[in-house]
Amino acid sequence: MSKTNANRTGNSLLRTGAVWLILAAALAAMFLIALGVGSSGYSLKEILHALGQAEPANTTERNIRIIVTQLRLPRALLALLVGSCLSVAGALLQSVMRNPLADPGTIGVSAGAGTAAITILLLFPHLSYSVPLFAFLGAALACLLIYLLAWKGGVDPVRIILSGVAVNSVLGGYNAFLQLQNSDNLQGVLGFMNGSLAGRSWQEVRVMAVYAAAGLLLALCCIKNANALQLGDEMAKNLGIRVNGARVALSAVSAFLAAATVSEVGMIGFVGLVAPHIARMLVGSNYKILIPTCILTGSLMVLLADTLGRTVWPGTEIPVGIVMSVTGGPFFLYMLRKRGNFRGN
């Protein structure tokens, strides 16, 4: 390695380390803010004092401990897990499609999971305990249908995107019809459709942690294929990659991550679209660095959105999915106009 290349590599590592450090610090600060703010605001000193005692000395400290440990802490941890999964799912799909506009929400994977879950909640409420299983099946079937529609002697990214948009549109129409026919029974579905972390407990955190650990580990195993696919089919083949098999594998991992989040917190859009793009702007397109960065950016984005949703309008809680839709779309358009293109470096 030449001295110039060595210096360039060293500078790149320093920049990546600095980016990760800043994102981690911002995430830690946002996490503490999420624990302190709400209908009852607490200072960091009050929180640490209440949590640090084996037995709180008075009613106030007991209330702080209950609110923080049973309501805010599991909700904040769930936001981190959801953001990580959605961001990495979007990054993987963008490699498969070679298109930064791809994410589980835009090509129908999340819609498949959501459709299955909504069907169970509205038509078979006695099976509501099995929503996670049906969400996984719905995402897998939607992904399979997209590939079957896009297959023509192989899988082309453009055909995948167009097939995904078509599937997304059809499933959206079905969901709207189902809600129209069950308009008197929508209360339990509205939170799911809008994507909400409200009322989530440690049970959801534990389940989501298992899903996230498995899905993110699989994503890390896909780094080589993801890097190769974004170079183009011919280059990937020259590198010894089985292109169609790699696309199917990366799509399956992305579908798993998206279905996991849908099954636990409902439909949350734009995270898989915006967070990977921010990560690319910061560290480039090498998935070895991009995936860890996506974990940080996605976690920070969802935690910030959820905290805003429960504090920006006193007395009313805005679901995180609505906050992401309102802020994510304009922010993404702003980045599009500012950058002028979507290449990482």
N, C-alpha and C positions, 0 to 999 in steps of 0.2 A: 504493500500500500504506500503510495506517495505521501510526501509530507502535506501537500495541499489537501488530499483526500482525508488524511488523518485529522487535520485541523477542522475540515468541514464536518466530519463525523462527530468530533468532539463538541463542536458548536451546536450541532443538532441535538446531541444528548443533553447538553446544558439547557438548551431551550425547552426540550421536553420535560426535563426535571423541574424547571421553573414553572412551566404551565401546570404540571401535576400538583406542585406545591401550592400554587395560588388557588387552583380549583378545590383542593382538599381543605385549605384554610377557609375559603368561602363556604364550602359545604358544612364544615364544623360550626362556623358562625351562624349559618342559617338554621342548623339543627338546634342550637341553643335558643335562637329566637323563637323557633316553632314550639319549643317546650315552655317558653315564658309567656307568649302572647295568647290572647283569647278573650272570652267573655270575662274571665278573671285574670288579670295580668300579674305576673310574679317576676321578681328580679332574680338574677342568677344566684345571688347570695341566699335568697329565700329558698330556692329550689335545692341547692346543694346542702343547706342546713337541714331541710326536711328529709332529704334522702339519706343524709349521712348518719342519722340517728337510728339506733336499733328500734327504739320505741319513741315516736313523736311525743313531745312533752305536753302539747295542748291541741285543742280542736282545730285551730288554724293550720298548724303543721300537719295534722292528720289529713285535713282536706287537701292541702297542697300535694301531699304524697299520693293520695288517691287519684287526684286529677292528672298529675304528671305521669304516674306509673301505669295507670289503668286506661287513660284516655289519650293523652298527648304523645307519650313515648311510643306505644305500639303504632299509632297513626304515622308518626314521623319515620319510624323504621320501615313501615310498609311503603311509604312514599319513596324511600331510597331504593327498595327492591323493585318496585314497579317501574320507576324511572330507568333503572339499569337495564331491565329486561326489554322495555320498549325501545330504548335507544339502540341497544345492540341488535335487536331484531331488525330495526330499520337499516342499520349499517350493513348487515348481511344481505338483505334484499337489494340494497343499492349496488352491491357488488354483483349479485346475480343478474340484475337488469342493466348494469352499467348506466344507471340513470339515478341521479340524486333525488328525483321526485318520487321514487318508489318507497313505500313503507307499508306495514301491515294493514293500515287503514285504507290506503288508496287503491290497493290491488285486490281487496276482498278477503284477505285472511282473517282480519279482525271481525269483518262482517259475518263470516261463516261461523266463528265462535259465538258472536253475539246473537245470531239468528237461532242457533241451537239452544242457547241459554234462554232467550225470550220465549221460544216455543214451549220449553219446559215450564217456565214460570207462569205463563198465561194459560196453557192448555192442560198441563199435567202438574199442578202445584203440589200434589202429594209426592212428587219425585224431585222436589226442589233440592234435596240433599245431594242429588247426583248431577247438579249443574256443572261442576268442574269437569266431570267425565264427558258430558255431552258437549261442553265448550271445546274440549280437545278434539272430539270427533268431528264437530262442525268445522273447525279450522283445518283439520286434515282433509276432510272431504272437499272443502272449498279449494284448498291448495291442489288436490288431485284433479278436480274439475278444470281448474285453470290450466294445468299442464296438459290435460287431454285436449282441451280446446286449442292450445297453442302448438301442439305437436304436429309437425309436418316434415317427416324425415329428420327430425331433430327439434331442438327447442331454441327459438330465436327470442332474444330479450324484448323486442318490439311486440311480437305476438303475445308474449306473456303479459305485458303491461295492458295491451288492448283487451285480452281475455279477462284480466283481473278487473279492469274498469267495468266490463260488461257484467261479470258476476257480481261485483259490488252493487251495481245499479239494480239488478234483479233482486238480490237479497234485501236491499233497502226498500224496494217496493213491497216485498213480502212482509217485512217488518212493519211497514206503515199500515198495510191491510190488516195485519194481525192486531195491531193496537187499536185500529178503528173498530174492529169487530168485538174488542174486549175493553171498550172505553170505560166501563164501570169497574174494571179491575186492574187499573194501571198504577196504582199507588206504589206497589212493591216493585214495579219495573222502571219507574222514572229515574230512581237513583242509579239503577244499573245502566240505563241508556245514556245517562249524562256522565257516568264515571265518577264515583264518589268514594272517599275514604272515611266518611262519617260512620261512626258506630262500629268500626272494625276493632277487633280485640287481638289478644296475643295468639289466639287460635289461628286467625288468618295470617298473622306474621309467621308463625311456625310453618304453616303449609306453603306460603309463598317463598319462604327461605329455602325450602327443599326444592321447589320448582326452579328458583333462581340459581341455586348452586349447580343443579344438573344442567340447566340450559346454558349458563355462562361457561361452564366447563366444556360443554360440547362446542360452543362458539370459539373458544380458544383453540380447540383442536382443528377448527376450520380456517385458521389464519392463512396457511399456505394456499389453499384453494381460493380463498377470497382475494388474495393478492394477485393470483394468476388470472382469475376471471375478469378482473377489471382492466387487464391488459388487452383483452380481445380473445376470441376463440382460437385463432391461429397461433398466437403467441402462447396461450395456455396449453395447446396441444403439443407445441414444441418443447414445453417444459415438462411433458409427461403427464399432464392432467387429463383425466377423462371428463370432458366438458359437461356433457349431459348429466352424468352421475354426480359431478360436483354441484351443479345447479340444483338438482333434486335434494342433495344432502343439506346444502345451505338453506334452501327454502324450508325443509323440514324442521331444522333447528329454529329458524325464524318463526315458523308457525307454532312451534312448541312454546317459545317465549311469549308470543302474542296471546296465545290461548290461555296461558297461565295467568296473565294479568287480567284478561277479560273475565275469566272464571272467578276471580277473587274480588275485583273492584269495578268491573264493568268496562264500558267503552271510553277510552281516553285517546284522543287524536293528537296529531302534530308532534308528539314527542319523538317518534321514530323518524320524523321528517326533518325537524329543526336541530335536535341535539347532535346527530351525526355530522350535519353540515357545520355547526359551530366547532365541533371537534376537528374536522378537516381544516378549517380555517386556522386553527391553533397549531396543529401538529402534522398536517399532511395526510396522505392517503395510505401509508403503510399500516396494514391492519394489526401488525404486532404492537404498534403504539396506539393506533386508532381505537381499538376495542377498549383498553383500559380508560382512555380519555372519554369515550362514549359513556362508560359506566359513571364517571364523575359528572359529566355534563347532563346526562339524563336524570340522575339522582337529584342534582341541584335544581333542575328545571321543575320537576314534579313537586319537590318539597316547597319550593318558592310559590308555585301556583296554588298548592293546597293551603299554605299559610295565608296567602292573599285572599283566597276564597272564604276563609272563615274569620277574617278580620277586617276586610275592606268595607263591609257593609254591616255595621253593628246590629245585632239581633237577627241577622239573616245569614245563613251559610250557603255559599255558592259552590256547587260541585266542582271538583278539580277539572273534570272534562270540559265544562263550560268555560272556565278560566283559560284553559289551554286553547280552546277554539277561538275565543275572543282575542287573545294576545298572540297566539302562535301564528295565525294566518298573516296578519299585518307585519309581524316581525320577520317572517320568512320572505315576504315580498320586499321588505326593506333591504334584507341581505342580498336578495337577487339583484336589485337595482344597484346596490353599492358595489358588489363584486363583479357583476357583468357576466360571470360564468360560474361553473360549479366545480372546476377542477381543484383538487386539494392543494397542489403545489404547482 
